[in-house]
Amino acid sequence: MEGALTAACPASALQLHKNAVLVIDEAAASKLSDRDFYKHIEVENQKLLARLAKF
């Protein structure tokens, strides 16, 4: 989720996939350096999806 793409961690290539979804618990998420940003983006995405569902 964070850091450079590297052959040492092939899953890091998922950062480039537009439909990748990361499922992570609060304990693991607490180690992310941009945790507040990711939470903000998730809240905004949920608002957008709710608005789109009305159409």
Secondary structure, 3 states (H helix, E strand, C coil): CCCCCECCEHHHHHHHCCCCCCCCCHHHHCCCCCHHHHHHHHHHHHHHHHHHHCC
